[in-house]
C-alpha cells in the first residue's frame, strides 16, 4: 500500500476538501472523459447526493462543481477569475470548457440537489452528464468524493480501497504493526522509510521541493489568518478571532498575565487562523482534509516557534511521519466526515500531528505509534455537525483543541517507552466501526447535533 505525502497533503481551496475540492476534481475528470469521447456534446447536467446535497450550499459544492466544469482546478485556483466565470455562466447559461465546444448549462436547472437516499457507494456522491443537441444524455459518470480531495468513479470504488497500481515501494506497510516491524528490521525511522518510498516513485529533488511548498502554503495560511479581521461568509456572522488572540498574547508577553497555560492559546490560534482562512474560501492544504486543515500546521508552528532547538530542516521528517499515519487511517478506515464523523477528520489530523511532533522530538517508532494512538483514541465518537452546513461552528475551534490534544499526546507518549495497551491498528478499526454505527444525521448532513440546536440557524 502506498499513499504519497502529496496525496495526504494537497494544496487546494476552502471550505471543504470533500465538498469543494472533490467535486471540482470530479468535474475536471468528467471533462477529460468528454474530450476522449467521439460524441458531439451540446450541454451539461449534474446531480449532488447525500452529504453533498444536504450541506452543499454551505460548502460551496455547487460553485465548485460549476467551476470544475469550466476548467478550474483546486491547486492553481484563481479567485478573481473564478468569480468572473461564475457571473458569465449565470448570465449566459453556457459553459466554455477548454478543449470542448460551448455547452449549454443553466446553473439553477441543470445542477440538482437530490435530498433522497445516498448513492450506494458513499455519502458524498455526484452524477455528471453530457447531453446532445436534443438534450438526451449521451455520456454519464458517477463520482464519489471520499474525503481529503480524493475522488473515485463508481468502478474505481467497487474495485477496492487499494487502487495504487504503481511500481513496488521499499516499505509497503498496510498497518501500524507492519510499519513497526519494518522499522525494527531496517533500523530506519518512520520518516526514513516513508522518504525511501517517496523517492522510489518521484525522486529526491521532487520530494524536497514538494514538501517545502506544502509547508510554505501552510505557513502562509497561518500568517494570513493571524493578520486578517472581519466576518466570515455564509450567514452565521462568525467573526474571525485569530488576529485578536494573537495581538493579546503578544501584548501579555513579559507581564504577570503570561501564565504557562497560555501556550495552549498560541497552539489554538495557529489552528484557528488556518480554519478561518478555509472558511473564507482561501488557499489551504488538506491535512488530511480541509475541515481539519489547521491541526498539523498548528503543531508544526508551535514546535518551530516555541520549542528550543526546532529547525525548519526537520519539517520534512514531521510531514513524512504524519503522512504515514494518515495513510494508515485512510486505508484502513476513513478520513471523511460524511462517512465516519469528525473523528475521521480532526481525530485523524490529531493523530498525524502527534506522530509528527513525536518524531521531530526524537521519539522512537514505537513512541510515535503510541502518540498517534493516544490522539486518535480521544477523538473516538466525535460527530460532524456543522451549523448551517458551514465549516465554521464547531469546526474552527475544534481544530484548535485537536492541535492541543496532538501536542499532549506526543508529550505523553515520549514519557514512556512505546509500550501501551491499545495498538494504533485497533484504534483505527474502532474508529471505522464507530463511524459505521453512527447515525447519518451526525455525519456532515447538518441534520443533528449542534446543527439543529443552535438558535436562528
Secondary structure, DSSP 4 states (H G I P E B T S, - for coil): ----HHHHS-EEESS-IIIIIHHHHHHHHHHHHHHT--SPP-EEEEEEEEHHHHTTTTTTHHHHHHHHHTT--GGG--HHHHHHHHHHHHHH-EE--TTS--EE--HHHHEEEE-SSPPSS-SEEEEEEEE-TTS-EEEEEEEEEEETTEEEEHHHHHT-S----S---S----SHHHHHHHHHHH---HHHHHHHHHHHHH-HHHHHHHHHHHHHHHHHHHHHHTT--SB-SSSS-PBP-HHHHHHHHHHHTTSTT--GGGHHHHHHHHHHHHHHHHHTT-EEE-SS-STTHHHHHHHHHHHHHHSTT--GGGHHHHHHHHHHHHHHHHHHS---HHHH-GGGTHHHHHHHHHHHHHHHTT--HHHHHHHHHHHHHTTTT--B--GGG-S-TTHHHHHHHHHHHHHHHHHHHHTS-S--SS-HHHHHHHHHHHHHHS-GGGBSSSSSTHHHHSTT-
